[in-house]
Amino acid sequence: MLFKFWRLHQSDEDVDTVAKRYGVAIIMLLGLVGCGYQFTVEGPGPVIGGGRVAEGPPVRLALHTLKNKTFEPNLEFKYTRYLRQALQSVGSATIVEDDISADFILDGAIVSVALPSVAFSQTQTQESRVTVKVGVTVRHRKTGKVRWTHTSRNSAEFFVGASSSTGEASGGLQFNRVLQDRALEQAGQGAAADLADQFLSARDQGKFGVEPKKVSPVISLDADTTLSPSQNSKSFSSPTIMAE
C-alpha cells in the first residue's frame, strides 16, 4: 500500500511538474507575441525528393538515348536513365516509348568530360574533379520545329589514393577508377536534375504549348455587291446616223 501510494504521489508530482513547464512556455510565447514578434511560415513547403513539382498536365515526350561524344564508355545509357528519372520525378513529362505517341522529341548528347586536378602534392594528385557537359534539344514531332534547347554543366570531386609500392599502385589505380566512375555518376545525376528543372521552367513559360492553326482568310461577297457578267462588262451602243 505504501509503495502504491508513493507511486501515485510521484505521478501527481510529475504531472504537476510537466504542467508547470508547459505553462511557463505558453506564457513566454504570449509575451513574445505581445512584444511584436510573429511566427509565420511562407513558401510551398518541403517536397519529397527535393525540387519543384509540375502543375498541370505533363508533356508527352519521346526521350532518345543521348549521344556519347566522349571517351567514357557506356556513359550515354546511364545519363539517359538519370534524365528519364529526373523528368518523371518533377512530373513535367510523360515518357512514351515511340515517337508516334509523343508530342515532342528530346535529343541530346554528352558533349564533354573534363578531369582537372584540384589539389596535388609534389609526387601525385590528391584531389580531382569531374566536370560533365550535357546538351539537349526538344522539337515538335509533327512540325520538326525546335521549341527548347539547354546545356547543363555539373561537377563532382573525388580523392586519389596514395600508393608506395608496385602492388599498391596497381590496386590504387583500380580504386581510383572506381572513385572516378562514382564521381561521373554524381555529376550526371546533377546535370539531369538541372535539365529537368529547366525543362519544367520552359513548360511553365508555354514553350510546349499547342500552336494555333493558321486559318486562311475567307472573302465573302454579299448578294447586293455580287457582280454578274452582264453588269461587269461595258456596254457599247452603236453610233446613230442622222439623215439630212
Secondary structure by P-SEA (a helix, b strand, c coil): caaaaaaaaaaaaaaaaaaaaaaaaaaaaaaaaaabbbbbbbcccccccccccccccccbbbbccccccccccaaaaaaaaaaaaaaaaaccbbbbcccccccbbbbbcccbbbbbbcccccccccbbbbbbbbbbbbbbcccccccccbbbbbbbbbbbbbbccaaaaaaaaaaaaaaaaaaaaaaaaaaaaaaaaaaaaaaaacccccccccccbbbbbcccccccccccbbbbbcbbbbcc
